[in-house]
Amino acid sequence: MSLSEELRLGITQLGIMPGVPIQEKLLDYLELLNKWNKVYNLTAIRDPHQMVSHHLLDSLSVAKHLWPGQWLDVGCGAGLPGMVLAIALPDRHFTMLDSNSKKTSFVQQAIIELGLSNASVICARVEDWRPPERFDGIISRAYSELGDFLRSTRHLISEQGKWAAMKGSPEQELERLPSGCRVERVIPLQVPGLHAARSLVIATCNKSEAT
């Protein structure tokens, strides 16, 4: 099965409907990732077919659960999930943040080559970064434990903003949240080709206690 067929089948199983141009751009991103990965070791996954399930479909699995607005992807690495979501959700802006300059250089090049006007990348430590505006949503994929994720990004969330943490089985982490924070819901995810537990944790915090 070709990469295009795998992606199309996986998207159908996820129940989302990105058009052919978006699917082609996702594959263009995958091609860039595979090319740069040979030199810069951006991801441990080397097989492009495995990248479809573990990177593209895993990132796309949360797309229909995300709300409109300005988004921040913390610890974006090679642009996962931010780049994939920026391609799939062109009506939202995704800022990607990582302290690894090698990875943010790749993301910047991918943004340019793919012509994404709704994506940007910042190389900085999240604790030190103070942007002029806060975000409606902050997402992470395997960035840190949920409590640490909320604590380290609390200064970046808008008044009505929420967090979306991509997790495996998060039960134990739910018991160690910062003061004033709560889990709104845990959404089970089924990622085609990925035989592992996946979930999306939506969390909120009392902004009056934010630092």
MARLODREN-229200 format. One record per residue (C-alpha): residue in one letter; x, y, z. Coordinates in pm, 1 decimal, decimal comma. Each point is the difference from the previous one (the first is absolute). Layout:
N
 code        X        Y        Z
    a        X        Y        Z
...
END
This chain:
211
 code        X        Y        Z
    m      0,0      0,0      0,0
    s    131,6    344,4    -89,2
    l     49,4    278,4    254,6
    s   -287,3    188,4   -162,7
    e   -233,7   -296,9     33,7
    e    101,0    -58,3    362,1
    l    -66,3    363,0     84,8
    r   -332,7      6,3   -181,5
    l   -115,9   -320,7    170,3
    g    111,7    123,4    341,6
    i   -176,6    333,7    -45,3
    t   -319,5   -182,9    -90,6
    q     26,6   -213,8    312,7
    l     52,4    312,6    212,2
    g   -322,0    144,5   -138,2
    i    151,0    325,2   -125,3
    m    -31,2    142,9   -348,7
    p    306,7    198,1   -113,4
    g     -0,1     46,5   -376,7
    v    255,1   -134,4   -245,3
    p    215,8    319,3      5,1
    i     36,9    -30,0    378,6
    q     86,2   -369,4    -24,7
    e    263,8     79,1   -262,1
    k    149,5    271,8    219,9
    l     13,0   -242,2    294,1
    l    197,9   -240,4   -217,2
    d    228,4    285,4   -109,2
    y     68,9     69,3    367,6
    l     69,0   -369,0     56,6
    e    245,6      0,9   -290,0
    l    183,4    298,8    148,2
    l      7,8   -164,8    342,3
    n    140,7   -321,9   -143,6
    k    262,8    190,5   -200,9
    w    121,6    215,5    288,9
    n    -18,6   -288,5    244,5
    k    281,1   -180,2   -181,2
    v    237,8    281,5     95,6
    y   -143,4    161,4    313,3
    n   -160,9   -293,2    187,1
    l   -327,7    182,5     54,3
    t   -196,0   -314,8     87,7
    a     88,5   -357,1     94,9
    i   -247,4   -129,5   -258,5
    r    174,2    -61,4   -332,4
    d   -262,3   -186,2   -201,9
    p   -227,2    242,8   -193,3
    h   -289,8   -246,2     26,8
    q     35,7     -1,5    377,8
    m     19,6    379,8     -7,0
    v   -348,1      6,7   -154,7
    s   -156,6   -170,9    301,1
    h    230,0    115,8    280,7
    h     33,2    362,0   -111,7
    l   -265,6    107,5   -251,3
    l   -300,3   -202,1    118,4
    d     92,3     33,4    367,3
    s      5,2    378,3    -38,8
    l   -317,0      4,8   -210,4
    s   -189,0   -206,7    257,0
    v    -51,1    310,2    216,3
    a    -99,3    238,8   -280,7
    k   -378,3    -23,3     40,4
    h     27,7     63,0    375,1
    l    184,8    332,3    -26,3
    w   -182,0    334,3     22,3
    p     56,5    309,7   -216,2
    g    259,2    257,6     93,0
    q    372,1     53,6     44,4
    w    187,1   -318,5     92,4
    l    338,6    -72,3    154,5
    d    177,8   -334,9    -43,5
    v    248,2    -33,0    287,7
    g    300,3   -227,0    -50,9
    c    -89,2    -32,0   -366,8
    g    313,9   -191,2    -96,3
    a    -14,7    -49,5   -375,2
    g   -342,5    164,8    -13,3
    l   -219,7   -264,1    157,9
    p   -285,0     55,3     34,3
    g     17,6    370,5    -93,7
    m    106,5    -29,9   -363,1
    v   -251,2   -275,3    -73,6
    l   -281,6    195,3    165,0
    a     95,7    324,6   -175,9
    i    -29,2   -183,0   -332,1
    a   -327,9   -170,8     92,8
    l   -161,6    304,7    167,9
    p     88,6    300,0   -216,8
    d   -251,7    222,4    182,4
    r    209,5     -9,0    320,6
    h    347,7    127,4     72,7
    f    256,7   -226,8    161,7
    t    312,1    134,6    167,9
    m    254,3   -273,6     66,5
    l    249,2     30,9    284,5
    d    311,0   -205,3     71,2
    s    339,8     69,3    154,9
    n    182,1   -226,2   -248,0
    s    127,7    225,2   -280,8
    k     63,5   -293,7   -232,1
    k   -365,6    -96,7     14,6
    t   -138,1    352,3    -23,4
    s    223,2     62,8   -303,6
    f   -164,9   -295,3   -170,4
    v   -346,8    121,7     93,6
    q     77,4    348,1   -135,5
    q    121,3   -146,0   -327,4
    a   -307,6   -222,0    -25,5
    i   -229,2    298,7     59,7
    i    173,2    184,5   -285,1
    e      4,7   -291,8   -244,2
    l   -363,5    -91,6     67,4
    g   -113,5    362,6    -19,5
    l   -182,2     -3,6    334,1
    s   -128,9    346,4     93,1
    n   -163,0   -127,7    320,6
    a    313,0   -140,6    165,6
    s    304,8    144,9    172,9
    v    281,3   -136,8    214,2
    i    192,8    132,6    300,0
    c    325,8   -135,7    139,9
    a    -12,5     64,1    374,7
    r    -51,8   -157,6    339,8
    v   -369,3      9,3     83,4
    e     67,1    131,0    352,0
    d    188,6    301,2   -138,9
    w   -226,4     87,9   -292,5
    r   -229,4    301,4     40,9
    p   -197,9     65,6   -320,3
    p   -214,5    315,1    -34,0
    e   -324,1   -201,0    -18,9
    r   -122,5   -315,2    172,3
    f   -147,0   -308,4   -162,3
    d   -350,3   -143,7    -24,2
    g    137,4   -352,7      1,9
    i    329,8   -159,4     99,2
    i     75,8   -350,1   -121,9
    s    283,1   -243,2     62,0
    r     93,0   -347,4   -114,7
    a    223,8   -193,5    240,6
    y    140,4    326,7    137,1
    s    -14,4    -64,5    375,0
    e   -225,5   -126,8    275,1
    l   -337,0    175,8     -3,1
    g     61,5    196,1    321,2
    d    336,1    128,7   -122,5
    f   -155,1     88,2   -336,4
    l   -264,7    216,4    165,7
    r    244,8    162,4    242,6
    s    260,1     88,3   -263,2
    t   -249,5    152,8   -244,6
    r   -250,5    167,7    230,6
    h    138,6    345,2    -80,8
    l    -75,7    -60,0   -369,3
    i   -371,6    -88,8     13,4
    s   -273,2    256,2    -70,5
    e   -283,2     81,0    239,2
    q   -232,7   -255,7   -161,5
    g    273,1   -230,5   -127,3
    k     34,5   -373,2     58,7
    w    271,3   -262,1    -27,2
    a     -6,6   -309,1   -223,3
    a    254,2   -261,1    108,1
    m     58,0   -300,8   -223,8
    k     59,5   -299,6    224,7
    g      7,8   -376,3     19,0
    s   -171,8   -115,3    318,9
    p     -7,9    314,5    216,9
    e   -181,5   -129,7    309,8
    q    287,3     43,1    247,0
    e     89,2    345,4   -132,5
    l   -354,5    124,5     59,4
    e     58,3    -19,7    374,9
    r    297,7    238,8     -3,7
    l   -137,4    325,7   -136,3
    p    104,7    349,2    113,8
    s   -227,3    192,6    235,9
    g   -298,2    152,7   -176,6
    c     18,9   -234,7   -299,7
    r   -242,0   -273,0    -98,3
    v    -54,1   -249,9   -278,3
    e   -307,0     85,9   -203,1
    r     -8,3   -328,7   -190,1
    v    211,3   -287,5   -121,9
    i    -71,1   -101,0   -359,8
    p    102,3   -354,8   -102,1
    l    165,0     -9,7   -343,4
    q     33,7   -280,9   -251,1
    v    294,1     59,0   -233,4
    p      6,8   -226,4   -307,9
    g    319,5   -206,0    -11,6
    l    105,9    104,3    351,0
    h    -47,2   -287,3    242,0
    a     24,6    195,8    322,4
    a   -231,6    184,7    235,9
    r    -54,1    361,0   -103,6
    s   -211,1    273,9    151,9
    l    -45,6    375,4     -1,8
    v    -25,4    175,1    335,8
    i   -182,6    334,1      0,9
    a     90,3    207,8    305,8
    t    -77,0    345,9    139,0
    c    144,4    210,0    281,1
    n   -127,4    282,0    213,9
    k    165,1    299,5   -167,2
    s     -5,7    204,4    319,6
    e    260,3   -238,2    138,9
    a    217,0      5,6   -311,1
    t    352,3    127,6     35,4
END
